[in-house]
Every structure is written in C-alpha cells, then in structure tokens.
Amino acid sequence: MIKDTVFAELTSVLEGRVTRSKSDLEVHGRSETWFADTPPDAVAYPQTTAEVSALVKLCHAHDIPVIGWGAGTSLEGQTMAIHGGLVVDFSKMNRVLRVNDADMDAIVQPGVSREQLNTDLRATGLMFPVDPGANASIGGMAMTRASGTTAVRYGTMRDNVIGLEVVLADGTIMHTGSRARKSSAGYDLTALFVGSEGTLGLVTELTLRLHGQPEAINAAVCAFDDMDSAVNAVMMTIQMGIPMARIEFLDTKSVEAVNAYAGVDFPLKPHLFVEFNGSETSVADQVSSFGDIVQDFGASGFDWASKLEDRNALWTMRHNAFYACLALKKGCISVVTDICVPISKLAEAVQETADDIAASSIEGPILGHVGDGNFHAILLVEPDNDAELAEAKRLAHRMAERALKLGGTVTGEHGIGLGKKGFMEQEHGAPAWAAMGAIKQALDPKNIMNPGKLVP
C-alpha cells in the first residue's frame, strides 16, 4: 500500500497526474485473458522522461513496486500489479519525436501506437512493419519482443529496435544503442531490454528501424481440405524461399468464428491468409509460384485482393479473429497461449495440439503466424468454471512441453509474464535461468520493477 504521504509526493512530482480513482485502478488491474483482476495502489501519467525518473526515484526510496503500462493488450499477465504498487501509464508520452527519412529510422515515445506511427509516416514513403494485430503501444511491443503477422518478412521487435532510453530502478536515465546500422561496441544492452517485460527498467524513448513502403501489395485467402495440407503448404512455400510478407493460418473453428463475427461466408475448412510485397513484377512472380505450390496441396477458393480497401478488409478479419473466437461462447474468458517451433516440426505441433483439444471438454480454435512456426490456441472457458479453467491450463501446459520437445520455445510472441514463468528453467536450463536472475539483481536489487514476472 502506498502511504498517503508518499502518494502526495508522487502527485506533486506529476502536478496531479497520479490517481487513486476506482475506475483508473480497475482498468489497470485487468487482463485481456484469464488472470484475476489485481488493481494497483495508484496510476501515474507522466509526460516526460524526467517525470518518469522522478517517480521511480521516489518508488525506489520507499520500496514501491513499479509496473509499466502501454495499451494493456498483453496476454500473459505482464501488467498485473500482483504486489500492488504504482502503474506508470505511458499514454501521455505518445509523440513521434523525429523521423530521419534518409537514414530510415525514427525516435518515438513509448506510448505511440503502431497505427499512429504509420499514419505519421505515410508521407515519407516509409513504414514500421511490426504488426501484432492489436493496436499496441510501441513501448509495450518492445518490452514483450512482439512480432505478429509480418515477422516472416520484416522480423520482430528485436530486429527493428536499434536504440533505447531507459529509466533504471533507481531513477538513473540510461541510453543504449545508436542510430548506426551495426556496432561491435560492448554488450548489446538494447537487446537485453527488448523483451525484458519491464523487469529491468522503464523505456521512455525508442529508436526504430523503418522500411520502405512496397510498390505493390497483393493479398489472398485460400481454403484447404484439412489442416495438414494447409500447414505443409506453408512449409513448402518457406522452403522454396518465396519472400512472403505475411502467411497466416486459421483452422476450421477459427473460420467459423470469423464468418459469424464479420458476416462473411468462407468455406468451413482450414484457411491461409497471405500477402506479398515488392515491385509489380516480383509480386506477380511470387503470387504465381505460391499458387502453383498450394494447388499441389489441394487449395481452393482463391480470393485475391490487390485494392487497398479489399486488403484492409481481409486483414481486419484476421486481426479481429481473437474477438471473433471469444464470441463463439457467449460471456466466456480465454486462456490464450502460443508456441513457436522449427518449420520442419510445424505440421506435427499443430496436428498434435488439435488432437489434444478435440479430445478435451472445451473449444479451442487454432490460428497463427505459421510463416515463422508460431501459432496460437484460444482456449474458451466459462467464467468461474474451475474445471474448464484447469482443463485449459492442462492443454496450454501440453503445448508448451510439446514445443520444447520439438526444439522450439514456449512462446513466440506473447512473452512470459506470470503465465509461463514456470517453464523458463526448463527451456533455458538452470545456468541461463540463474544468469537472468543475476542480471535482474544487479540492475534492480530492491526488486521493484514489475516484481514476480519473467525472472527468478
């Protein structure tokens, strides 16, 4: 609990932009998935790095937990204030500070959303490609090392964040990286903080790698008779070296959900959603090669979309698939889990997961960014139904163990947070797990930065 005297000090630092209002605490205590609500003691809305530093110094002096907050779209409980404390909401630090057209980079504050950034970049001919689906904040995307639909072509946040400004646990302001395209100067501290889930410090500025907007874009959707054919078509496309911008998989249950939610009538079969970027000539070649491959796997119902409005409609359906799946079971909550495996093991992992879900007592649509071996299961459970929640957790546990058995990872993009912390030693081994704990201890000896998440 934050004492009244300390709350007054925090309020003074931010000129009143610290609140204990019930509505603010409730909003910042919720999760997108199954975790129980855990409201913080207070919420702060800083506008500058100096204010963040002053807040953290006070929290450090009084042993108050500090939890960073972007858009609140994380799925593994990363923003839950399980020990109370102060949530630092970055929604007022939402400026694009500088765009360097010639160098193809930009410096932004953490509260900038990916859609806002790309709107600002339209006139430059550049774009920021990482697209996790939700209109997440750039800071939150960096902290969870997010990826999404375009990772198969453009990489993840790890590949597209080249520098950071970070407020450490004692309030010290530190800079990592530079605007240079490469460096051999010491430890890669930028990479250390990207994916740290707020356990090492609060990011207050990010330097991002930008990419050119493609001359031509073509997207399509196609159906397959069975899941194995769709996934094997993905594997063959990747092994043939066809440079897709996106390649997404939806199983039959996901397609049923999208049909009902978006008012469309895709055949009730597994589907691939794909997109190709490049010059007019290269995109035409890619489309032709992809068409030849998927026909060999029995694909049908090709629907190509080259017009912007048609492509937007197609990807809006895919991005809304999570909410569409939730609507399959009125009033339900979800255990949403993801794994990532080597491409050669993808079909096996997807099929075994589907078999597990089919044999269970709950529904669990499967979809995901299969172009990089990453897929998700949205396990639907009734609120307050302990038996269904236990079954969903069992299925998620089996998925994680399957990923490790096949040489993969327990999460390709959702992160660890609370939900998957128990797998960290199994995935990384005891020495690496202990090393992560040692880094946390060195940078945050009081354990105030998002305590209880990610590390020992």
N, C-alpha and C positions, 0 to 999 in steps of 0.2 A: 504494500500500500504506500502510495506517495503521500507524505505528510503535508498538511496544509501550508506549512512554512516553505517547504520545497516547491510545492505547486505555485505558490506566489512568486518564488524566484524564477521558475520556468516561464510563467506568464509575463513577468517583467522583461525577460530576455526577448520574447517574441511580441511584445506590445499587445498582449491579449489574445494572440493566436494559439492558445493552448486551452483545451476544453475538457470538461468532465460531463458534458451533456449526455443524457442517456442514449439519445439517438446516435451520436457520434461513437460512443463506446460500443453500442450494439453492432453498428455497421462494421467497425474494425475488429470485431470479435467473431465474425462469421467466416465460414469456409465455403468454397464452391462445391465441396463434396461432403463426406460423411462425418467429418470431425465435429465434436461437440463445440458449441459456442464458448469462447474464452475471452470476454471483454477485457481490454487493458484498463489501467487506472486512469489514464489520460491520453489525449491525442494532441499532437503538435503539428502546426502547418508552417514550416519555415519557408522563407523566400530566397535565402542566400546561403552560401557555404559558411560564412561567418556565423550566421544564426545556428546552423547545424552544429558547428564546432562548439559554440557556447552551450547549447543544450546538452551535448554529450559530455562536456566537462562537468556540468552540474550533476548529471546522472552518474558519472564516474565517481565523483566525490561522495555521493550518497548511496552508492551500490544499487542503482535503479536499472532494471533491465531495459534495453532499447531495441525496438523492433522496427525495421524499415518497412514502408508500405508504398506500393506503386499504384496498381489498379485493382489489387485484390483478386487476381484471376489464378493464383497458384492453386495446385491441386493436391499437394501433399502436406498441407498444414504449415507451410513455411512462415506465414504471417500470424500464426496463433500466439497470443500472449499467455502462454501456459504458466508463467510465473508472474503474471501481472506486468506492471511497468508502463513505459511510455512508448506509444506507437508514433513514429515520425512519418507523417503523410506528406509525400513529395508532390502532391497535385498542384501546388502553387509554384513549384520550381519546374516550369513547363515551357521554357524558352529555347528555341534554336539559336544558339549564341553566334555561330559563324559557319558559313558554308564556303569551303575552298574548292571552287569549281575545277581549277587547273590541276589540283592535287587529288581530286576525287575523295575528299573527306569532309566531315562536319563535326563540330563540337556542340553538344547539346546538354541540357539539364536532364536529370533522371525522370522527371515527371512528364516529359514529352512522350506522346503515344506514337506508335509506329505509323498510324494513319495520318496523324498531324504532321509528322516529319515528311512523309511522302507527298502530302499536299503542298508543303513549303518548297519541296524540291522540283515540282512539276516544270517550272520554267527553266530549270537548269539543264534538263536532259539527263539528270542523274536520279538514282533511286536507292533506297535502303531495302534490301531484298528479304530480310529475315521475316517470316510470316507464320507465327504460331497459331493463327486463327483468330483468337480473341484480340481485341484492340488493346493489347497490353502496353504498359509503360516501358520505355527503353531501359530504364534502370532496373525494373523487375526482370525484364528479359535477360539482362546481363547477369544478374545475381543468380538466376536459375540455369544459366547457359542454355537458353531456349533455342529452338530451331523451328521446325514446322514444315509446311508444305514445300518450301523452296530449297530446303537444305541439300537435296540431291544435286543441285546445280551451283548454289551460291554459298553453301556451308552454314554453320551455326553461328551463334553469337561469339563463340571462341575465335572464329575466323574473321569476324567483322568488327570487333572492338580492339582498337590499337593503342588506346591510352585512357587513363582514368585519373580523376581527382577523388581522393578518399579521405573521409574523416575517421581516424582510428579511435580505439576505445577510450583513450584519454583526452580526446578532442584535438589531437595533432592533425594537421592537414598535410597530406602526402600526395605526390604526383607519380604516376607510373607511365612508362612507355613514352612514345613521342609520335610525331607525325611522319617520321621516316617509314619507308616500306619494310625495312628489316633492321635488325640490330643484333650485335653479339656482346652487348654491354651488360654482363651480370645476369642475375636471376630474372626470370620473366615474371615480374610482380603483377603485371596486368592479367596474365593467365591465371595466377593464383587467386585473384579476387573475382574473376569471372566464374560464376558457379559456386561461390562461397556462401550464398544464401543469407547474406547479412550477418554472418557469424564472426567476421573479421573487421568489419567497419561499414560505414555508410558511404555509398558512392554519390558524389554531388555534381560531377561532370563526366561526360564520356566523349572520347574521340572515336568516330566511327568511320570505317571504310565504306565508301559509296561505289555504286556500279552504274554503268551507262544503261539508260532505258533502251530496250531492244527495238530494232527497226520493225520487226514483225513478230506477232504472237499468235499462236493457234492452239486452241484447247479442244478437248473432245471427251466424250464419255462412251464407254462400250461395256457390254454385258458378256458374261461367261456362264457356261452351264454349271460349273462347280468352282468351289474356292481354290482347289488345287491348280486348275487351269489358269485362273487369273494370277495367282502368285507365281507360278512358273513362267508366265508371260513376262512378268516384271523382271524376274531373274535373267531371262534370256535377253531382254532389252538392255539391261545393265551390262551383262557380259559382252554384248555386241558393241558396247561403247557409244551408244546413241545418247547424245547430251540433252536429256530431258530437263525442263525447268521444274516440273512437278510430276509426280506419279502417285496417286492416292488410291487406296483400296477401301471398298465398303462391302461388307458381307450382306447376305440376303436380309437379315433383320434390320441392319442399318438402312438399306434401301427402302424397306417397308416404312421405316420411321420418317425418312426424308420425303417419301411420297405423301404421307399424311400431313406432315408439317408444312411442306412447300406447295402442296397442291399439284404435284407432278405425277406422272404415271410410268416411271421406269419399270421394266420387267422385274419381277421378284426373283432376281438372280444376283450373284456377286458382280460388282462393277469396278472398273477402273476409271478414275478421272485423271486426265493427263494434260500437260501443257508443254509446248515447245517455244523457245525464244531464239532470236537471231536475225540474220538477214532474210529477205524474202526467199532467196534460193536455198539457204541452209535449212530453213524451217520446212520448206516443201520437201526436201530430201529426207529430213527426219520423220516427217509425217508419213511419207511413202514407206520408209524402212520399218517404222513401227507398225503400220498397217499390215505389212507382209508377215511380221512376227506374230501378231495377235491372231491373225486369221489361221495360222498354223495351230493355235490353241483353241480354235472354235469360237472366237469372239463374234458378237453380233450387235446390231442396233447402233452402229456408229452414228454419233451426232456431233459434227464438228462446229466449233464456234470461233470465228475469226473476228467478228464485230465486238467492240468493247462491251456493249450492253449485254450481249449474249454470254461473253466470258464472265463478266461480273455476276450474272445470274447463276451461272454454273458454280463458281467458287463460293458464292454466298450460301448456296445449298450445302456445299461441303463444310464450310465454316460453321454453319448452324446445326451440323449433324449431332453435336453433343446435346443441344437443347431438344432436337427432334427425338433423340433416343430417350431422353427423360420423359417426354410426352407419351411414350408408349405405355407407361404405367403411371396413371394419374396420382400426383401427390408423392411420388417416390423420391428417395435420395439415391446417391450413386457412390459406389466405390470405383473410382476411375484409375486404372493402372496401365502403365506402359512398360514394354521391354524392347530391347534392341539386340539383334543377333547378326552374325555374319550372313551375307546374302545367300550363301550356299545352304544355310540352315533355315532360311525364312519359311519355306513351304512346310517343313516339318514342325516348326514352332507354332505357326498359325493353325495348322490342322490339329495338333495335339491340344492346343488351347480351346479350339472349337469343340472338340470331342469332350473335353472336361466340362465345358459349360452346358453342352447338350445333356450330359449325364447328371447335371445338378438340378436343384429345385428352383433356380432363378434364371431370369433372362439376362443375356449379356452380349449385346451387339459388339462386333469387332470391326475396327476401321483403323486407318493409319497411314503413315508416310512410308510405305513399304519400299520406296526407292532407295532408302538408306537402311533398310532392315528393321525399321521401327514401327510398331503397331500398338494399338490400344484396345482394351476391353472396358466397356461401360457396364458395370455390374449393377443392376437395378434392384433396390431393396425397399421394402416398406419402412417408413419411419417407426422407430421404437420396436421393430421386429428383430429381437436379438438373434433368433435362429437364422434369419436371412442374412443379417449382417455377418454373422460368424461364417456362413457358407461363402459369402462374397470374399471375405478375408482369406478363407482357405484357398479359393480359386486364385486370388491375387498372389498368394504365397507360392502356389504351384507354378504360376507363370514366372515368378522371379527365379525360382530354383531351376526351371527349365532353361531360362536364358543363360544362367551361369554354367549349366551342364553343356550347353551348346557353344560356349566360348563367347557369350555376349555379356550384356550389362543389365542390371535390374531396372534401369531407367535410361531411356534415350533422350528425354527432354523434360519430363515433369520435375525431376530433381528428387532429393531425399527427404528434406523436411523432417516431419515426425513419422510419416507413413512407412518409409523404407530404411530408416536408420538401422534397424536390426539386421540388415543384410550387408552393411558396409564392411565388416571384418571378413565375412565370407567372400565377398567379391574381391577385396583388395589384399587380403592377408593381414595377419596381426602386425607385422612391422610397419607396413604402409598406414594402417589404421592408427597405430600409435604415433607415427610421424605427423599425421594430420592433427592429432590431439596436441602434439608438442608445438606445432605452428600456432594453433589456437591459444595455447597457454602463453606463448611468447608475445603475441600481439594483443591478447585480451586476458591478462592474468586474473582479473576480477570476474570474468565470465559474465559480462553484462550484455554483450552483443548477441541478440537473438538466442538466448541460452536454451539448451535442451534439443537443439536441432543439429543434424548433419554429422557432427564430430563427437568423439568420446566425451 
